[in-house]
Amino acid sequence: MLSSELRRRLEEHGQEHMIAAVEAVNGAEQATLVQQLEGIDFAELRTLYAKRDQKDALPERSCIAKLPVPVSSEDERDAFWQTGEKAFMAGRVAFLMVAGGQGTRLGFDQPKGVFPIGPVSKKPLFRIHAEKVIALNRRYGRRFPLLVMTSPATDSATREYFRRKNFFRLPPEDVWFFCKGTMPALDLATGKLLLEAPGQLCLSPDGHGGTITALASSGILKRLQEQGINTIYYFQVDNPLVNLADTTFLGRHQTHEAQVSSKVLPKAGPLERVGNFALVNGRCAMIEYSDLPKEWAHETDESGQLLFWAANPAIHLFDVDFLGAIAKDVDRLPWHVARKKVPHVGNMQPATENGLKFERFIFDALPQAERWTVLPTERADEFAPVKNKDGVDSPATARELMSNQAVRWLRSLGVEVAEGITVEIDPLLAMDMDGLQDQYRGPSRIDRNTYIKFK
């Protein structure tokens, strides 16, 4: 039942309809609803609702400058590589896989990481990434933790899938699951809480910015610090091409004692639907494509290059202590408000946007870093997002990019690969061209679809 304190808070903040909702259910349903209500900061929700018509403020154009392309000498790159090697060998890295999404847009009713993406093997995304970590464990003689961030919608299914697959041969104690938090949705017209079902609030994930608070509340940040791990390698589950063995990226980050480092891609065009890196008041920041005015997006420099040239593939390195400091003062990450169609008790098929959802974005941490680095990478080498069922950024395009990379690596070794052939390289065999050169013992010509695997 409702405590007198919770009843008072509901009445004070105009949510008294939830009193009747609690009294309408019994047992476990009632206990769940009361627990959800007790965890809500009603004053914060009221403040956010009052700002529902305010757009996220863009920085003044005069405060924004083009993100410079970092230039390093061959000696510096060699030094970065050596520093990165030492960091890997010392086991000072953990890998964080963002895996809270479902495969709904792919026509797939399971967590997205279960989706089969291997061009020949049909391996699921989860397995491909897990095998990259296994390969790194073997290469460096260490056991790197794999942090798997889930959401309430995918948490139990993800944990069960890893158990059924024997954690893809990773030591189970090295796979650390944690679930990001949620925020209640509000009715757009009234600001009132909505029910997904009797005894269940309409809740939605609190965004990838919730990664930071979830890392802290789960105790994972403390565990990492206790193990002497100072860097988190952050990536998205739906990008099978991400290079987790980038020693130069890690070494550059460590050399500069950076709090955040980010991979960047040259944009495919001015209006590409990706986040845009730029300098804002001299610090690295990101502007969402939906917030970037079209006239800004088309701006060029004296050489004709886009000023907003740097796209975000969501590959970052985070200093563990830096994330800990942000987690202690989470208001440093603002809430972003989105209008959405929210099915709820009383209107399960809304025809128009009827609700508000709230998210935090992890890239809002970037400009808070005193020390940061960026490293450009090629799209063909490291970005094959699986977002849409068909067309751009679909399973078909991701498989093609994976195969194209494998073909390039093989041809660089002098292997003949017939045109139109699909090739896939097992991460356990090689994660980069140098690794393939050391390990490849296959034929000098490939003229049929081939999966080159570790034996």
N, C-alpha and C positions, 0 to 999 in steps of 0.2 A: 504493500500500500504506500501511498504518498506520505512522506514526512511533512510535518507542518512547515518546515523551512522550504522544501521544494514547492509546496503549494503556494507559499508566499511569493517565491521567485517567479513562478508561472504567472500569477496574477499581476505582479508588479510590472512584468514585461509584455503584457498583452497576449500571453500564450495560455490563457485559462481554459481554452478548448481542449488542451491536453489532459486536464483533470478528468473530464468525461471520458477521454480516450483510455486513460489508465483504468478507470472504474468499469469500463465495458469489457475488459478481458480479465482472465484469471491465471493463476499458476505461473508457469514458465514465461508465457507471453507477457504477463503483467510485470514480472521481475525484470525481463529484458528491457521493456519500455521504460520502466523507472530508472534502470541503470543508464540507459542512453540519455535520458533527460538530466540526470544528475551530473553528467559529464559536460554539459553545454554551458558555455559562457554567454549568457543571454544578453548581457550588456554589449559584448562584442558584436553579436548578431544584430542587435538594434542599430549599432553604429554602422555596420556594413550595409544594412538595408537602407539607411538614410543616404548612403552614397551610391545607390543603385544606378542613378542616371549620370554619374560622373565617369568619364573615360579615364583610363590610366594616363597620367600626365606624361607627355613627351618632354624630354629635355629641350631647352632652347637650341635652335639650329646652330647658333654661334658657339655653343658648348661642345658640339660634336665634331670630331675629326676622323679622317680615314684611318683605319687600323693599319699600322705599318707592317710591311712584310719583313720578318726577321731575316737578317743576313748573317751567316756564320762562315768562317773560313774552314778549310779542310781540317786544320789542326784543332779548331774548336769542336767540330763535329766528332773527331776522333776522341777528344777529351770527354765530350758528353757521353759517347758510347761506353767508354771505360767506366765512367761514373755510374751509368745505368747498370752495367754488368755487375759492379760491386754491390749496388742496391738490391738487385735480384739475388745475387749470391748470399747476401746477408739476410734475405727473407724479410725485407722491410716493406713489402707490398701486399695488399689484399685487393681482390677483384670484386667489384660491385656490379651485379647484373640487375638492371631495372626490368622487372618482369611482372608488373601489376596488371597488364592489359589482357583482355580477352580477345579471341579471334573473330569477333562479331563482324567486323568489316571485311573479313576474308571468307565469310560464310562458314565459320568454324566455331563450334560451340564449346571449345575447351580453352585453357590458357594459351596465349599465343606461342609460348615457348614449346608447346607440344606439336606445333605445326611442322609437317615434314617439308624440309627445304633443300636437302642435299640433291644436287642435279642428277646424280646417278644413284647414290646410296639411299636417298629418301630419308636421311637422318633428320630428326627434329632439331629445332633451334637449340633447345636445352643441351642436347648431346654434343652438338658442334662446339658450343662454348665450354662445356665441361671438359671436353677432350683437349682444348687449348690449354686449360689450366693443368691437366695431367701432363701434357707435353712440357710445360714449364717446370713442373715438379721434377720431371726426369732430367731436364737440361741442367738445372741448377742444384739438384740434390736437396731441394727444400720442399716444404708443404705449404703452399699458399692458400689461405682461406678464400673460399668463394662465398660472397655475401649475396643472397638471393632476396631481393625486395619484392614482396607480393602485395596484393591488395585484398580487402575483405572478399572480393568476388573470386579471387584466384588462389587464396592462401591454402585452403585445405586440399584442393585438387592438385596444386603444385607440389606440396609436401608428399602427398600420396604417390604422385607420379615418380618423383625421385626415389621413393622407397621401392616401388615396384620395379624400377630399372636399376636397382642396386647402386644408386647414386652415380651411374655411368662409370663405376670403378674408382671414383674419388673416395677417400676415406670419409665416411658419414660425419665424423666429428669435425671435418674441415668445411662442411657445407652449413652455413649459418643463415637460417631463414629469419626474416623479420617482416612484419606487415605494417605498411604505412597507415596513417590515421585517416579519419573521415571527418567531414563537415556536413551538418544537416542542410537540406535544401529548404528554401523559403518560398511561399507563395508570392508571385510577382506583384499581385494587386494589393495584398494585405500585410505581407511580412510575416505571416503565421507559419508555424511548422507544419509539414505535410506528412501523411502516413503512407508508406508503401503498401502496408497491409495492417490489419488490426494487430496492435502490439508491436509494430515495427516502423520506426521513423524512416523517411526518405533520406538516406545517407549517400554521399558520394566521396570518392577518394580525394584527399586534400592536396593533390597535385604532386609533381616530382620534387617540389620544394619540401614536401613532407618527409622526404628521404632523410633530411638532416635531423629533424626532431625524432623520427622513428629510430634512427641509428643510436641516438642518445637514450631514449626511453627503453629500448630493448636491452641496453647494457653493452651493445657491440662496440661502441666507441671506447668504453673503458677496457674491454677485453683486448682490443687492438693496442691500446697504449701499454697495457700490462705485458703484451708480447713483443714490444719494441717495434711495432709496425707503425710507420709514420706517413704512409701514402696509400690512398684509396684510388684504384684505377676504375673509373666509372664508365659504363657503357650500357647500351640498350639491347634487350634480348632480340629485337627484330632486325638487327644488323649483323648478318652472318659473316661479313667481310672484316669486321673490326680486328685490328692487329693488336693482340694483347702482349706481344713480345717486342714492342718497340723500345729498344734499349736507349736509343737517342732521345726519344720523347721523355722517358723517365730521367735520363741523365741530365738533360737540360733543366728539367724541373728541380732536381736535387741541387745542381750546381748553383742555380739562382736562389735557392732556398725559397722557392715560390710557394705561395699559399694555394694558388690555383693555376693549373696549366690546361690549355684547351687546344684540341685539333681544330683547324679551320679548313674549309674547302672553297675554292673559287666558285662563285655562283654560276649557275647555268644560264641565268638571264636576270635582268633587273627585278622582275616580279616573281621570281621563284618563291614558292611558299615554304620558306625556311627562316629561321632566326638569323639576324644580321649582326655580326660583331662590328663594333666601332669603338673609338675612344670617346668617352664622355667625361669632360673635365679632367682629361689626362689619364683616365683609368679605363681598363677593359670593361666593356659592358655589352649587352645584347638588346636589340630592339626586335620585337616580334614582327613578322611580315604583315600581320593584320593591323599593326600600329604605324607602320612606316608609310608616310605619305608618298603617293606615286611620283610626285615631282622630285622628292628626295631620292627615291629608288633609281631614277634615271640620271642622276647627277654623275658627271665624269670629271676626271682630273685633266691636266694639260696634255697628258698622253692618250686621252680617250678611254682610260680605264675607269670602271665603276668606282665611285667613292665608297659605296656600300657593297664591297666585293666579297666579303668573307662570310660564308655560310656556316651554320652550326650543325655538325654531324652528331652532337651529343656524346663526345668522347672527351673526358676530362680526367685530370689528376687533382686530387684534393689532399691538402695537408690535414692530418687527423686532428691536430690541436686547433687549427683554424675552424674546422667544423664544430668542434666542441665549444669554442667561444661563441659561435653563432647560435648553437642549440641553447646556450644559457640565456640568450637574449633574442628569442625567436621573433620578436616584433621587428627585428631588423629586416625580416622578409615580409613584405606587404602582401595582403590578400588581394587577389584579382577576382572580379565579379563577372560571371558569365550568365547570360539569359539563355535558358534551355527549355525544351519540352520535357516536362517532368510528370510521368504517369503517377497518379496517386489515388488513394481512396476518394471516390467521388468524381474522378475524371481520369480513367485509365488510358484514354487515347486522346490526349490533347492535340488539337489541330494547329495551335500556334504556341509560341513561347509563353509559358505560364509560370515559370519558376526561376529562381536564382540559385546558382551553385558557386562555390568559393574554392579557389585554389591558390597555393603558393608555388612559385617557380624557382627551381634551383639556380637558374642563371642570375637571379637577383642577388646571389651571393658574390658574383664576380666583381662588381665595382667596389665591394667592401674589402677586397684583397689589397694589401699594401704592396705585395710583390706577386707578379704574375708573368706568365709567358704564354706565347701561342706558337703553334707549329703547323704550317700549311701541309696538307697531304692531298694526294690525288684521289678523286672520286672513284676511279676504276680500281684503286688499290684497297680502299677502306670504307666504302659507303654503298651498301646494297639494301636499303630499307624495305621491309615487307609491311606495307601499310594498307594497300588496296587490293581488292579481289582481282581486278584486271587493270591493264593500262600501266601508267607510270607508277613506280614504286610498288610493284606487285610481285607475287612469287615468281612469275615468269621472268621479269627483269632481273630479280635477284639471282636466280639460277643462271641466267645468261652471264651476269657479271662474275659470278663465282667460277664458271667454266672458262670465261675469257682470261681470268687471272691465271688459272691453272695452265692454260695453253701458252700464255706468255712466258711463264716460268720454265716450262718444258722446252720451248723453242730457244730460250736463252741458253739452255744446256746443249743445244744442237740436236734435240729430239725433233723428228719430223712428225707433225700432227696434221692429219688430213683436214681439209676445210669442212665445216659443218659438223664436226665431231664434238660431242659433249664429254668433258673430262672433269673429274673431281679428285682433289688430293686430300687424303686423310690428314687432319691436323696432328695426329700422333706421329705421322711420318715427317711432316715439315710444315712450319708456320710461316716461312718466308723463303725467298729464293736461295739464300745461302744454305738454309737447312736442307732444301731439296737437293742442292748440289752435293751435299755430304751424304745424303741417304738414298738417292735414286739409284736403283739397280734394274730398272725396267728396260723394255725394248727401245731401240733407236727410232722406231717408227710406230705411230699409233693411228690406226685407220678404222677404229670402231669406238663406240661409247665406252669409256673406261673409268673405273674407280681405282685409283692408285692408293693402296692402303699399306699400313704398317704391318710387318710380319714378325 
